[in-house]
Amino acid sequence: MEELTSCKTAIENCKTSGTFAIAHLYKEEKAMDMHIHDCYEIYYSICGGKQFLIDNCFYTIAPGDLFIINQYESHKLTQIDNSVHERIVLSVAPDFMKLISTKETDLSFCFTHRSAPFSHKLSLNKEQQKRFLYYINKITSAEGFAHDSTEYAAFMELMVMLNTLFIRSAEQTAAGETVTVPAEYKDSSYRYNHQVDDILAYINQNISQPITVEQLAGQFYLSESYICRIFKSATGTTINKYITARRISIAKAVLNENGNVMEAFERSGFTDYSNFFKAFTKAVGVSPKKYASLSVS
């Protein structure tokens, strides 16, 4: 399998092939704005990433950290090193994960299991990092007879490894075990503003209701200019863009669940159907009705 150098190309290849694609990215490709897409995503940090925002959760990033993101979760890299930013990103078709799973082994578990307490991040140790890169190299270097079988076999082994680590991490979190954070990642420059944490929580708790910058400013006793400034500084995106991305994420989940366009519109919090239609079509690439028909087909 060809190792791509563009995340957008990997997503398109994933959609076209219905399987998966791998991109090895450097600073040349700018990190995307807050976005969602129909593919699962595995983000592996090599260097340069500093902070991730996934839905309403902030994560610091260290080399060797891996993030597992599903197709409903809006996400954006909010802090990166401008001089160097190297990462490996896998785009995976959800239907392909179902295809390679068995009755006893659901390889998509790490993408679909979101019970609290929960973390999108796995911090790989040195040996686990070597194993991850070994599988990536095996997939991207396969050629000749049965190269596709070699790629799929290595990918399945990789997913077994990640699911095993994911389950172990979830069990440790549920048991109340804590992870020691390196001193260099406790620096205030890596932490988000606590006011923004409260703002994100409020937005997600009230996402089905109309939310405006003016309303948020009143709720938190802040000026509109100040609340916009600290939100953009912490998340790398605007309040309105974040709200729109979250609402589209909810609409996609509803459409995948039952294909009901009007229910998706109502539950996502858009107040005007025309705005819902335009925002959804722009973000997803197809209309809500078309997306629903593709989801249930």
For each residue, the residues with C-beta under 8 A, 3 or more apart:
1: 21 22 139 140 142 147 151
2: 140
3: 22 23 24 140
4: 9 10 13 21 22 23 24
5: 9 23 24 25 26 28 29
6: 9 10 23 25 29
7: 10 11 23 25 29 32 89 91
8: 11 12 32
9: 4 5 6 12 13 21 23
10: 4 6 7 13 14 21 22 23 89 90 91
11: 7 8 14 15 21 37 39 91
12: 8 9 15 16
13: 4 9 10 16 17 21 91
14: 10 11 17 18 19 20 21 39 91 92 93
15: 11 12 18 38 39 93
16: 12 13
17: 13 14 20 21 93
18: 14 15 93 95 96
19: 14 92 93 96 152
20: 14 17 90 91 92 93 96 155
21: 1 4 9 10 11 13 14 17 90 91
22: 1 3 4 10 88 89 90 136 139 140
23: 3 4 5 6 7 9 10 88 89 90 91
24: 3 4 5 86 87 88
25: 5 6 7 28 29 85 86 87 88 89
26: 5 29 84 85 86
27: 48 82 83 84 85 86
28: 5 25
29: 5 6 7 25 26
30:
31: 76 77 80 85
32: 7 8 35 76 77
33: 76 236 237 241
34: 53 74 75 76 235 236 237 241 242 245
35: 32 74 75 76 245 283
36: 71 72 73 74 75 245 248 249 252 283 284
37: 11 41 71 91
38: 15 71 93 94 252 284
39: 11 14 15 71 91 92 93 94
40: 68 69 70 71 91 92 93 94 97 108 111
41: 37 67 68 69 70 75 89 90 91 92
42: 66 67 68 69 89 90 92 162
43: 52 66 67 69 87 88 89
44: 65 66 87 88 89 90 132
45: 48 49 61 62 63 64 65 66 67 87
46: 63 86 87 88
47: 63 81 84 85 86
48: 27 45 80 81 83 84 85 86 87
49: 45 52 61 65 77 79 80 81 85 87
50: 60 61 79 80 81 190
51: 58 59 60 61 77 78 79 190 192
52: 43 49 58 59 61 67 75 76 77 78 120 121
53: 34 56 57 58 59 75 76 77 78 235 236 237
54: 57 59 67 69 73 74 75 120
55: 73 74 75 204 246 249
56: 53 200 201 203 204 246
57: 53 54 119 120
58: 51 52 53 78 192 197 234
59: 51 52 53 54 65 67 119 120 121
60: 50 51 181 185 190 191
61: 45 49 50 51 52 65 77
62: 45 65 123 182 185
63: 45 46 47
64: 45 123 124 125 126 128 129
65: 44 45 49 59 61 62 121 122 123 124
66: 42 43 44 45 121 122 123 124 132 162
67: 41 42 43 45 52 54 59 120 121 122
68: 40 41 42 110 111 120 122 162 166
69: 40 41 42 43 54 73 75 111 120
70: 40 41 73 94 111 112 114
71: 36 37 38 39 40 94 252
72: 36 249 250 252 253 256
73: 36 54 55 69 70 120 249
74: 34 35 36 54 55 242 245 246 248 249
75: 34 35 36 41 52 53 54 55 69
76: 31 32 33 34 35 52 53 235 236 237
77: 31 32 49 51 52 53 61 80 236
78: 51 52 53 58 234 235 236 237
79: 49 50 51 190 236
80: 31 48 49 50 77 85
81: 47 48 49 50 84 85
82: 27 85
83: 27 48
84: 26 27 47 48 81
85: 25 26 27 31 47 48 49 80 81 82
86: 24 25 26 27 46 47 48
87: 24 25 43 44 45 46 48 49
88: 22 23 24 25 43 44 46 136
89: 7 10 22 23 25 41 42 43 44
90: 10 20 21 22 23 41 42 44
91: 7 10 11 13 14 20 21 23 37 39 40 41
92: 14 19 20 39 40 41 42 96 97 111
93: 14 15 17 18 19 20 38 39 40 96 97
94: 38 39 40 70 71 97 98 108 111
95: 18 98 99
96: 18 19 20 92 93 99 100
97: 40 92 93 94 100 101 107 108 111 159
98: 94 95 101 108
99: 95 96
100: 96 97 107 152 155 156 159
101: 97 98 105 106 107 108
102: 105
103:
104:
105: 101 102 160
106: 101 109 112
107: 97 100 101 156 159 160 163
108: 40 94 97 98 101 111 112
109: 106 112 113 163 166 167
110: 68 113 159 162 163 166 167
111: 40 68 69 70 92 94 97 108
112: 70 106 108 109
113: 109 110 118 166 170
114: 70 118
115: 118 170
116:
117: 173 174
118: 113 114 115 170 173
119: 57 59 122 169 170 173
120: 52 54 57 59 67 68 69 73
121: 52 59 65 66 67
122: 65 66 67 68 119 162 165 166 169
123: 62 64 65 66 179
124: 64 65 66 128 129 132 165
125: 64 128 129
126: 64 129 130
127: 130 131
128: 64 124 125 131 132 161 165
129: 64 124 125 126 132 133
130: 126 127 133 134
131: 127 128 134 135 161
132: 44 66 124 128 129 135 136 158 161
133: 129 130 136 137
134: 130 131 137 138
135: 131 132 138 139 154 155 157 158 161
136: 22 88 132 133 139 140 158
137: 133 134 140 141
138: 134 135 141 142 150 151 154
139: 1 22 135 136 142 150 151 154 155 158
140: 1 2 3 22 136 137
141: 137 138
142: 1 138 139 147 148 150 151 154
143: 147
144: 147
145:
146: 149 150
147: 1 142 143 144 150 151
148: 142 151 152
149: 146 152 153
150: 138 139 142 146 147 153 154
151: 1 138 139 142 147 148 154 155
152: 19 100 148 149 155 156
153: 149 150 156 157
154: 135 138 139 142 150 151 157 158
155: 20 100 135 139 151 152 158 159
156: 100 107 152 153 159 160
157: 135 153 154 160 161
158: 132 135 136 139 154 155 161 162
159: 97 100 107 110 155 156 162 163
160: 105 107 156 157 163 164
161: 128 131 132 135 157 158 164 165
162: 42 66 68 110 122 158 159 165 166
163: 107 109 110 159 160 166 167
164: 160 161 167 168
165: 122 124 128 161 162 168 169
166: 68 109 110 113 122 162 163 169 170
167: 109 110 163 164 170 171
168: 164 165 171 172
169: 119 122 165 166 172 173
170: 113 115 118 119 166 167 173 174
171: 167 168 174 175
172: 168 169 175 177
173: 117 118 119 169 170 176 177
174: 117 170 171
175: 171 172
176: 173
177: 172 173
178:
179: 123
180:
181: 60 185 186
182: 62 185 186
183: 186
184: 187
185: 60 62 181 182 190
186: 181 182 183 190 191
187: 184 190 191
188: 191
189:
190: 50 51 60 79 185 186 187
191: 60 186 187 188
192: 51 58 196 197 234 235
193: 196 197 230 233 234
194: 197 198
195: 198 199 220 222 230
196: 192 193 199 200 230 231 234 235
197: 58 192 193 194 200 201
198: 194 195 201 202 220
199: 195 196 202 203 216 220 227 231 239
200: 56 196 197 203 204 235 242
201: 56 197 198 204 205
202: 198 199 205 206 216 219 220
203: 56 199 200 206 207 211 216 239 242 243 246
204: 55 56 200 201 207 246
205: 201 202
206: 202 203 209 211
207: 203 204 211 243 246 247 250 268 269
208: 250 266 267 268 269
209: 206 269
210: 215 269 271
211: 203 206 207 215 216 243 269
212: 215 216
213: 216 217 224 227 228 239 240
214: 217 218 224
215: 210 211 212 218 219
216: 199 202 203 211 212 213 219 220 222 227 239
217: 213 214 220 221 222 223 224 226 227
218: 214 215 221
219: 202 215 216
220: 195 198 199 202 216 217 227
221: 217 218
222: 195 216 217 226 227
223: 217 226 227
224: 213 214 217 227 228
225: 228 229
226: 217 222 223 229 230
227: 199 213 216 217 220 222 223 224 230 231 239
228: 213 224 225 231 232 238 239
229: 225 226 232 233
230: 193 195 196 226 227 233 234
231: 196 199 227 228 234 235 238 239 242
232: 228 229 235 236 237 238
233: 193 229 230
234: 58 78 192 193 196 230 231
235: 34 53 76 78 192 196 200 231 232 242
236: 33 34 53 76 77 78 79 232
237: 33 34 53 76 78 232 241 242 245
238: 228 231 232 241 242
239: 199 203 213 216 227 228 231 242 243
240: 213 243 244
241: 33 34 237 238 244 245
242: 34 74 200 203 231 235 237 238 239 245 246
243: 203 207 211 239 240 246 247 269
244: 240 241 247 248 279 283
245: 34 35 36 74 237 241 242 248 249 283
246: 55 56 74 203 204 207 242 243 249 250
247: 207 243 244 250 251 268 269 270 276 279
248: 36 74 244 245 251 252 268 279 280 283 284
249: 36 55 72 73 74 245 246 252 253
250: 72 207 208 246 247 253 254 264 267 268 269
251: 247 248 254 255 264 265 267 268 270 276 280 288
252: 36 38 71 72 248 249 255 256 264 284 291
253: 72 249 250 256 257
254: 250 251 257 258 260 263 264 267 268
255: 251 252 258 259 260 261 264 288 291 292 295
256: 72 252 253 295
257: 253 254
258: 254 255 263
259: 255 292 293 295 296
260: 254 255 263 264 292
261: 255 264 265 288 289 292
262: 265 266
263: 254 258 260 266 267
264: 250 251 252 254 255 260 261 267 268 288 292
265: 251 261 262 268 270 273 276 288
266: 208 262 263
267: 208 250 251 254 263 264
268: 207 208 247 248 250 251 254 264 265 276
269: 207 208 209 210 211 243 247 250
270: 247 251 265 273 275 276 279
271: 210 275
272: 275 276
273: 265 270 276 277
274: 277 278
275: 270 271 272 278 279
276: 247 251 265 268 270 272 273 279 280 288
277: 273 274 280 281 287 288
278: 274 275 281 282
279: 244 247 248 270 275 276 282 283
280: 248 251 276 277 283 284 287 288 291
281: 277 278 284 285 286 287 288
282: 278 279
283: 35 36 244 245 248 279 280
284: 36 38 248 252 280 281 291
285: 281
286: 281 290 291 294
287: 277 280 281 290 291
288: 251 255 261 264 265 276 277 280 281 291 292
289: 261 292 293
290: 286 287 293 294
291: 252 255 280 284 286 287 288 294 295
292: 255 259 260 261 264 288 289 295 296
293: 259 289 290 296 297
294: 286 290 291 297
295: 255 256 259 291 292
296: 259 292 293
297: 293 294
